[in-house]
Amino acid sequence: MSIEQLLLEKWRSLPPDKQQEVIDFVEFLEFKTNSANQHEVKSKFKPSLGKRLREIREEIVASGVPLLNWEEVEREKAERRGGYQ
């Protein structure tokens, strides 16, 4: 059995919320890998993630919509992943 098949078999045996955690972790590793590579190749045409997030926050604040607290963020994240627990 290949490592790919083993990983897929183990992933399939997990409940949906744990499958999502695995996907999130893989995306984190991918982001970390890409971030390390970006130090070598800087693109002046793409704003950094942090800069874009600050811009989005400013737009939300300017619109008058109240920002979420950490509990509300966690609740929304859980709901989008299949239900709040």
Contact map, one row per residue, 1 for C-alpha under 8 A:
1110110000000000000000000000000000000000000000000000000000000000000000000000000000000
1111110000000000000000000000000000000000000000000000000000000000000000000000000000000
1111111000000000000000000000000000000000000000000000000000000000000000000000000000000
0111111100000000000000000000000000000000000000000000000000000000000000000000000000000
1111111110000000000000000000000000000000000000000000000000000000000000000000000000000
1111111111000000000000000000000000000000000000000000000000000000000000000000000000000
0011111111100000000000000000000000000000000000000000000000000000000000000000000000000
0001111111110000000000000000000000000000000000000000000000000000000000000000000000000
0000111111111000000000000000000000000000000000000000000000000000000000000000000000000
0000011111111100000000000000000000000000000000000000000000000000000000000000000000000
0000001111111100001001000000000000000000000000000000000000000000000000000000000000000
0000000111111110001000000000000000000000000000000000000000000000000000000000000000000
0000000011111110000000000000000000000000000000000000000000000000000000000000000000000
0000000001111111011000000000000000000000000000000000000000000000000000000000000000000
0000000000011111111000000000000000000000000000000000000000000000000000000000000000000
0000000000000111111100000000000000000000000000000000000000000000000000000000000000000
0000000000000011111110000000000000000000000000000000000000000000000000000000000011000
0000000000000111111111000000000000000000000000000000000000000000000000000000000000000
0000000000110111111111100000000000000000000000000000000000000000000000000000000000000
0000000000000001111111110000000000000000000000000000000000000000000000000000000010000
0000000000000000111111111000000000000000000000000000000000000000000000000000000000000
0000000000100000011111111100000000000000000000000000000000000000000000000000000000000
0000000000000000001111111110000000000000000000000000000000000000000000000000000000000
0000000000000000000111111111000000000000000000000000000000000000000000000000000000000
0000000000000000000011111111100000000000000000000000000000000000000000000000000000000
0000000000000000000001111111110000000000000000000000000000000000000000000000000000000
0000000000000000000000111111111000000000000000000000000000000000000000000000000000000
0000000000000000000000011111111100000000000000000000000000000000000000000000000000000
0000000000000000000000001111111110000000000000000000000000000000000000000000000000000
0000000000000000000000000111111111000000000000000000000000000000000000000000000000000
0000000000000000000000000011111111100000000000000000000000000000000000000000000000000
0000000000000000000000000001111111110000000000000000000000000000000000000000000000000
0000000000000000000000000000111111111000000000000000000000000000000000000000000000000
0000000000000000000000000000011111111100000000000000000000000000000000000000000000000
0000000000000000000000000000001111111110000000000000000000000000000000000000000000000
0000000000000000000000000000000111111111000000000000000000000000000000000000000000000
0000000000000000000000000000000011111111100000000000000000000000000000000000000000000
0000000000000000000000000000000001111111110000000000000000000000000000000000000000000
0000000000000000000000000000000000111111110000000000000000000000000000000000000000000
0000000000000000000000000000000000011111110000000000000000000000000000000000000000000
0000000000000000000000000000000000001111111000000000000000000000000000000000000000000
0000000000000000000000000000000000000111111100000000000000000000000000000000000000000
0000000000000000000000000000000000000000111111000000000000000000000000000000000000000
0000000000000000000000000000000000000000011111100000000000000000000000000000000000000
0000000000000000000000000000000000000000001111100000000000000000000000000000000000000
0000000000000000000000000000000000000000001111110000000000000000000000000000000000000
0000000000000000000000000000000000000000000111111011000000000000000000000000000000000
0000000000000000000000000000000000000000000001111111000000000000000000000000000000000
0000000000000000000000000000000000000000000000111111100000000000000000000000000000000
0000000000000000000000000000000000000000000000011111110000000000000000000000000000000
0000000000000000000000000000000000000000000000111111111000000000000000000000000000000
0000000000000000000000000000000000000000000000111111111100000000000000000000000000000
0000000000000000000000000000000000000000000000001111111110000000000000000000000000000
0000000000000000000000000000000000000000000000000111111111000000000000000000000000000
0000000000000000000000000000000000000000000000000011111111100000000000000000000000000
0000000000000000000000000000000000000000000000000001111111110000000000000000000000000
0000000000000000000000000000000000000000000000000000111111111000000000000000000000000
0000000000000000000000000000000000000000000000000000011111111100000000000000000000000
0000000000000000000000000000000000000000000000000000001111111110000000000000000000000
0000000000000000000000000000000000000000000000000000000111111111111000000000000000000
0000000000000000000000000000000000000000000000000000000011111111111000000000000000000
0000000000000000000000000000000000000000000000000000000001111111100000000000000000000
0000000000000000000000000000000000000000000000000000000000111111100000000000000000000
0000000000000000000000000000000000000000000000000000000000011111110000000000000000000
0000000000000000000000000000000000000000000000000000000000011111111000000000000000000
0000000000000000000000000000000000000000000000000000000000011001111100000000000000000
0000000000000000000000000000000000000000000000000000000000011000111110000000000000000
0000000000000000000000000000000000000000000000000000000000000000011111111000000000000
0000000000000000000000000000000000000000000000000000000000000000001111111000000000000
0000000000000000000000000000000000000000000000000000000000000000000111111100000000000
0000000000000000000000000000000000000000000000000000000000000000000111111110000000000
0000000000000000000000000000000000000000000000000000000000000000000111111111000000000
0000000000000000000000000000000000000000000000000000000000000000000111111111100000000
0000000000000000000000000000000000000000000000000000000000000000000001111111110000000
0000000000000000000000000000000000000000000000000000000000000000000000111111111000010
0000000000000000000000000000000000000000000000000000000000000000000000011111111100010
0000000000000000000000000000000000000000000000000000000000000000000000001111111110000
0000000000000000000000000000000000000000000000000000000000000000000000000111111111111
0000000000000000000000000000000000000000000000000000000000000000000000000011111111110
0000000000000000000000000000000000000000000000000000000000000000000000000001111111100
0000000000000000100100000000000000000000000000000000000000000000000000000000111111100
0000000000000000100000000000000000000000000000000000000000000000000000000000011111110
0000000000000000000000000000000000000000000000000000000000000000000000000000011111111
0000000000000000000000000000000000000000000000000000000000000000000000000011011001111
0000000000000000000000000000000000000000000000000000000000000000000000000000010000111
